Amino acid sequence: MWRKILACAYIALASFHLPRITSAQGAELTTVSGLIQRGKLEEAEQRLSRYLLKLPHSARAYNLLGTVYLRQGHYAQAEEALQKAIAGAPALVEPRLSLGDAYLVEGKFESALTAYQGAAKVAPHDARANLALAKLYLGTGEFAKSIEAAGNIPVEKRTAELLPTLAADYLGLQQPEKAGLEIQAMLQVAEKQPDLLPELSEFFLAHGDFKSSQQLLSLSQGKQPATDRFLVDLARTQAGLGQLEEAQKTLESVLERTPDSLDALVAAGQVAKQQSDWAAAAEAFSLATKLAPERPDILYGLASAQLYDNQTTSALKTAQKLHSLVPDDLRSTYLLALALFGVKNWEEAKPYAHQVVSAHPDDREMNLILADIAFNNEHNLPVAHRHVEICLKQNADDPGALYYLGMIQKMEGDLSGAVQSLSKSVAGNPKNADAQGALGSLCLQVGDVTRAVLALEQAVLLAPEEAQNHYQLALAYSRSSAPDKAKAQLGIYQQIKAKEAKDAKDAKKLKVPSTSEVPSMGIAARP
């Protein structure tokens, strides 16, 4: 969203609006302020911690500490420090502004609005407070309020920084002539202030208007430097227009010269997701989390990429961190349920899945998780069937739901129906090893050896570590007059079982529960 796009800009802005330190507070806070300006955040944090041991009620010290935490991406700690600064000196504007910045980057837009309104109440004509309000109102589509907030800035304090917001407001109000005047003003100063046109581009990007963004960036080329921000917005525009290879190359050029560009890393992760390159997406988002460890939007991207790339243990750690930051956001609950299921922690996954389903009864993935648990762990066929039917009502050809329907039918003795359901499941998703294995075993059971061999051969290719598939394939080969192949598969089966026994024995010595005997549940293989 537009408001999220603004968040990073506010973090950078915070470093240039450090509070003035009065002589009464001594040279130490002045020195710390200089350290923050130069980016020496760890040293600044250490000195502030020592300072607060001596003067634990210094509002200005807490304000500086909050600024340090904000720059480091430790938003919860920033909130705490800035709230102490406000409590200690309610008339200070700076901590209210920085608190709004922290809330904004966390996606807490209502809290950010309250903080900025508080700053404007303390200083009604403060340029930064009213600019922040103008941008936030723009993000909510309240264009008239945005223009009103901008109008609260005295004329002599208005800068070109206001131009992108006004241009976007006028566009939102269907006043293109006025917007055009603001854009012309931006073009005139673009060489010296190269962030203005990209900011307006981000307004278009937030609303999915990639054509307008492309036109604006094309218009600005040659009139301003190709900054990192400009190139990142160009890449996002290219990706939005389906030019994924061009977007990737553009971002690679940014990261080559600025490896720690947070915006470029996030954009690279998003482009990789569009390309279904989940390993690359996970790598980009992982690097981004090192720069902003508590940004929920980055953690969402990382957890999703890790799940798709089958990095189950890492995905769980990411999802747990995300959920601790935004426990009331159902998206974090959704990812945590998937991650717990991915590491075969069925019982912990179940309540989170129920929490999502209570709000979204038709959610496919959560219903499939609950169907899986009901079928495999609780052996409750009616409950499993109910969750499967919810999915099939939305899509009668859903491969995951058809897999579970086939397994339920098999348990109920409807072998013909089970073969039909599993065949449809495999047709919809040939890469589901569990469905291939189940279909092969069932075909073998009903005497269709040829189909059994075909399905089981696919199963062992997709999941070579699954012992039972090798055993079933050995049986199928023996019944199709292929004794050498049967012997080879039986040998693989025995090797896997021997390894499982050894792993279980080693795990017992270490007092670590083994999961080697837990059957695969099939969800990981679904798209």
Residue pairs with C-beta under 8 A, 6 or more apart in sequence:
1 139
1 206
2 138
2 139
2 202
2 203
2 206
2 207
3 104
3 107
3 109
3 135
3 136
3 139
3 140
4 107
4 206
4 297
5 202
5 205
5 206
6 104
6 135
6 136
6 139
6 202
7 101
7 104
7 105
7 107
8 105
8 262
8 263
9 195
9 199
10 100
10 101
10 104
10 105
10 132
11 70
11 71
11 101
11 105
13 101
13 128
14 67
14 70
14 71
14 97
14 98
14 101
15 36
15 37
15 67
15 71
17 94
17 97
17 128
18 33
18 36
18 37
18 64
18 67
18 94
19 33
19 60
19 63
19 64
19 92
19 94
19 95
21 29
21 30
21 33
21 60
25 58
25 60
25 61
28 47
28 51
29 51
29 58
29 60
29 61
29 64
31 47
32 44
32 47
32 48
32 51
32 61
32 64
33 64
35 41
35 43
35 44
35 47
36 44
36 64
36 67
36 68
36 71
39 71
41 68
41 71
41 72
44 64
44 68
45 65
45 68
45 69
45 72
48 61
48 64
48 65
48 68
49 65
51 58
51 61
52 58
52 61
52 62
52 65
55 61
57 88
58 88
59 84
59 85
59 86
59 87
59 88
59 89
59 92
59 95
60 85
60 89
60 92
62 81
62 82
62 84
62 85
62 88
62 95
63 81
63 82
63 85
63 92
63 94
63 95
63 98
65 81
66 78
66 79
66 80
66 81
66 82
66 85
66 95
66 98
66 99
66 102
67 78
67 98
69 75
69 77
69 78
69 81
70 78
70 98
70 101
70 102
70 105
73 291
73 292
73 293
73 294
73 295
74 293
74 294
75 102
75 105
75 106
75 294
75 295
76 294
76 325
78 98
78 99
78 102
79 99
79 102
79 103
82 95
82 96
82 98
82 99
82 102
83 95
83 99
85 92
85 94
85 95
86 92
86 95
86 96
86 99
86 118
89 95
90 122
91 122
92 122
93 119
93 122
93 123
93 126
93 129
96 115
96 116
96 118
96 119
96 122
96 129
97 115
97 116
97 119
97 128
97 129
97 132
99 115
100 112
100 113
100 115
100 116
100 119
100 132
101 112
101 132
103 109
103 111
103 112
103 115
104 112
104 136
105 292
105 295
106 294
106 295
106 296
106 325
107 296
107 297
107 326
109 136
109 139
109 140
112 136
113 133
113 136
116 129
116 132
116 133
116 136
117 133
119 126
119 128
119 129
119 132
120 126
120 129
120 130
120 133
120 149
120 152
123 129
124 152
125 152
125 153
125 154
125 157
127 153
127 154
127 157
127 158
127 159
130 149
130 150
130 152
130 153
131 149
131 150
131 153
131 161
131 162
131 165
133 145
133 146
133 149
134 146
134 147
134 149
134 150
134 162
134 165
134 169
135 146
135 165
137 143
137 145
137 146
137 149
138 146
138 165
138 168
138 169
138 172
138 203
139 206
141 172
143 168
143 169
143 170
143 172
143 173
144 173
146 165
146 169
147 166
147 169
150 158
150 162
150 165
150 166
150 169
153 162
160 185
160 186
160 189
160 193
160 196
161 193
161 196
163 182
163 185
163 186
163 196
164 182
164 186
164 196
164 197
164 199
164 200
164 203
165 199
166 178
166 179
166 182
167 179
167 182
167 183
167 186
167 200
168 179
168 200
168 203
170 176
170 178
170 179
170 182
171 179
171 203
183 197
183 200
183 216
186 193
186 196
186 197
186 200
187 197
187 219
187 220
187 223
189 196
190 196
190 197
190 220
190 223
190 224
191 223
191 224
191 225
194 224
194 225
194 227
194 229
194 230
195 227
195 229
197 216
197 217
197 220
197 224
197 230
198 217
198 227
198 229
198 230
198 233
200 216
201 213
201 216
201 217
201 233
201 237
202 233
204 210
204 212
204 213
204 216
205 213
205 233
205 236
205 237
205 240
208 240
210 237
210 240
210 241
211 241
213 233
213 236
213 237
213 240
214 237
214 241
217 230
217 233
217 234
217 237
220 230
224 230
228 254
228 257
228 258
228 261
228 263
228 264
229 263
231 250
231 251
231 253
231 254
231 264
232 250
232 251
232 254
232 261
232 263
232 264
232 267
234 250
235 246
235 247
235 248
235 250
235 251
235 254
235 264
235 267
235 271
236 247
236 267
236 270
238 244
238 246
238 247
238 250
239 247
239 267
239 270
239 271
239 274
244 271
244 274
244 275
247 267
247 271
248 268
248 271
248 272
248 275
251 264
251 267
251 268
251 271
252 268
254 261
254 264
255 261
255 264
255 265
255 268
258 264
260 291
262 288
262 291
262 292
265 284
265 285
265 287
265 288
265 291
266 284
266 285
266 288
266 297
266 298
266 301
268 280
268 284
269 280
269 281
269 282
269 284
269 285
269 288
269 298
269 301
269 302
269 305
270 281
270 301
272 278
272 280
272 281
272 284
272 305
273 281
273 301
273 304
273 305
276 308
278 305
278 306
278 308
278 309
279 305
279 309
281 301
281 305
281 308
281 309
282 302
282 305
282 306
282 309
282 311
282 314
285 298
285 299
285 301
285 302
285 305
286 302
288 295
288 298
288 301
288 302
289 295
289 298
289 299
289 302
289 318
292 298
294 325
296 322
296 325
296 326
296 329
296 332
299 318
299 321
299 322
299 325
300 322
300 331
300 332
300 335
302 318
303 315
303 318
303 319
303 322
303 335
303 339
304 335
306 312
306 314
306 315
306 318
307 315
307 335
307 338
307 339
307 342
310 342
310 524
312 339
312 342
312 343
312 524
313 343
315 335
315 338
315 339
315 342
316 336
316 339
316 340
316 342
316 343
318 339
319 332
319 335
319 336
319 338
319 339
319 340
320 336
320 339
322 332
322 335
322 336
323 332
323 333
323 335
323 336
325 332
326 332
327 333
330 355
330 356
330 359
330 360
333 352
333 355
333 356
334 352
334 356
334 363
334 365
334 366
336 352
337 349
337 352
337 353
337 355
337 356
337 366
337 369
338 349
338 365
338 369
340 346
340 348
340 349
340 352
341 349
341 353
341 369
341 372
341 521
341 523
342 523
342 524
344 515
344 518
344 521
346 372
346 373
346 376
346 377
347 377
349 369
349 373
350 369
350 370
350 373
353 366
353 369
353 370
353 373
354 366
354 370
356 363
356 366
357 363
357 366
357 367
357 370
360 366
361 390
362 390
362 394
364 391
364 394
364 395
364 398
364 400
364 401
365 523
367 387
367 388
367 390
367 391
368 387
368 388
368 391
368 400
368 401
368 404
368 523
368 526
369 523
370 383
370 387
371 383
371 384
371 385
371 387
371 388
371 391
371 401
371 404
372 384
372 404
372 521
372 522
372 523
374 380
374 381
374 383
374 384
374 387
375 381
375 384
375 404
375 407
375 408
375 411
376 519
376 521
381 408
381 411
381 412
384 404
384 408
385 405
385 408
387 404
388 401
388 404
388 405
388 408
391 398
391 400
391 401
392 398
392 401
392 402
392 405
395 401
397 424
397 428
398 428
399 424
399 425
399 426
399 427
399 428
399 429
399 432
399 435
399 526
399 527
400 425
400 429
400 432
400 522
400 523
400 526
402 421
402 422
402 424
402 425
402 428
403 421
403 422
403 425
403 432
403 434
403 435
403 438
403 522
404 522
405 421
406 417
406 418
406 419
406 420
406 421
406 422
406 425
406 435
406 438
406 439
406 442
407 418
407 422
407 438
409 415
409 417
409 418
409 421
410 418
410 438
410 442
415 442
415 445
415 446
416 446
418 442
419 439
419 442
419 443
419 446
419 448
422 435
422 438
422 439
422 442
423 439
425 432
425 435
425 439
426 432
426 435
426 436
426 439
426 455
429 435
429 525
429 526
429 527
430 436
430 458
431 462
431 525
432 462
432 522
432 525
432 526
433 458
433 459
433 462
433 463
433 466
433 469
433 520
433 522
433 525
434 463
434 520
434 521
434 522
434 525
435 522
435 525
436 455
436 456
436 458
436 459
436 462
437 455
437 456
437 459
437 463
437 466
437 468
437 469
437 472
439 451
439 455
440 451
440 452
440 453
440 454
440 455
440 456
440 458
440 459
440 469
440 472
440 473
440 476
441 452
441 456
441 468
441 472
443 449
443 451
443 452
443 455
444 452
444 456
444 472
444 475
444 476
444 479
449 476
449 479
449 480
450 480
452 472
452 476
453 473
453 476
453 477
453 480
456 469
456 472
456 473
456 476
457 473
459 466
459 469
459 473
460 466
460 469
460 470
460 473
460 489
460 492
462 525
463 469
463 520
465 496
466 496
466 520
467 493
467 496
467 497
467 500
468 519
470 489
470 490
470 492
470 493
470 496
471 489
471 490
471 493
473 489
474 485
474 486
474 487
474 489
474 490
474 493
475 486
477 483
477 485
477 486
477 489
478 486
500 516
500 517
503 514
503 516
504 514
504 516
504 517
507 513
507 514
508 514
